[in-house]
Amino acid sequence: MNSIKVHGIRTFSFHGCLEEEKIVGGNYIVNVEIDCDFKPAALEDDLSKTIDYVAVKEIIVKQMSISSKLIESVAYKIINEIKKNFSMANNCRVEIKKINPPIDGDIDYVSVLVEE
């Protein structure tokens, strides 16, 4: 099995349970790994036989633009969209990092990692 990784996708999004987060927004970083068999694409040098990184990034940006209370929910939506758009996607891992969350103290980020 092979993996395609798209890491470090930065968005400014409006997720959170606090009303302020939905108004002010915050910075996020998303990392995605998709297990699939892209050997035929590699052997034939054919993009149509693999998962397009650009399309993956577009899915992430679109889902991150839809306000949610939980980044856990967003992670599952990203996985569902990837699997819906790419039948060759087997297992997917999505990590969403919420930079400088509104928590007392000096915290770089909180994150969720969803695998399905």
N, C-alpha and C positions, 0 to 999 in steps of 0.2 A: 504494500500500500504506500502511496505517496501523500504528501501534504503540501498544500498551498497556504502560505502565511501572508497576511496583510497586517502589518503592525504599525502602531503609532499614528493612527488616524485621529486627528485633532478636530474637535467640534466645540462650538459654544452652544449649549443646550439649556433647556428649562425643565429639569427633572427635580423632584423632591417633594417631600410631604409638607414642608413649610411654605406658606403662601409667598413669602419673600423670594424663595428659590424660583418660583414660577414667574416672578416679575423681573428679578435681577439677573437670573441665569448664572451659568458657571462653565468652567472649562472641563472637558472630558477627553480622555484618550481611550481609543478602542483598539484591541488586538483580536484578530480572527485567525483561526487555523481550521482548514477544511481538508479532511482525508478524502482522497479520491484516486482513481486509477487514471493518471494522465500519460501513461506510457505510449498509447497510440498517438497522442498529440505530439509527444516528444520525438517519436520515431519518424513521424510524417511532417513535423514542423508546422502543425495545423492548429491555430487558435480555437477553431470551432469544436475541437475535440477535448477541450479542457475548460477550466473555469477562469473566466476573464477577471483579472484583478480590478480593472476599472469598474466593471459591473458590481463587484463585491463592495468596493468603496462607495458607490452610489447607493446601494442598498443600506449601508451603514449610515450614511449622511441623512438619507430620507427618514429612517427609523429614529435616529437621534433627534430629528427636528420635530417629532411628535411628542409633546409634553406628557410625561408619566410621573406618577408618584415614586415608583420604584425602578431603579436601574436594573433590577432583576427581571422585571417585566420587559424592559427594552431588549435585554440580552436574548430572551426567548423569542421575541418578535424578529430579531435579526436572524436567528437560526432558522425560524420558520420561513422567512423570505428567501434565504439562501437555498434551502432545500426545495422550496417551491419553484425557484428559477433555474436550479441546476440539478437535474435528476441524478447526475453522477456524484453529487455530494453525499458522502456516507456520514461519518461522524464529524460534528462541528464543535469547536470550542470558541467561545466568545468571552473576552474579558473587557469589562468596562471599568475604567478608573475615573472616579470623581475627584478632581483636583481641588485642594483646599476646601474640604466640606465644612459646613457650619457646625462644627463640634468644638467645644471649649478645649483649648490647648493648641499646640503646634503640631499639626498633622499634614503631611504631604498629600495623601490621598486615601480614599477607601476604594475598594473594588469588589466586584463580583466576578466569578468565573463559572460559566454555565457550559456544560458539555452534553451533547445529545446526538 
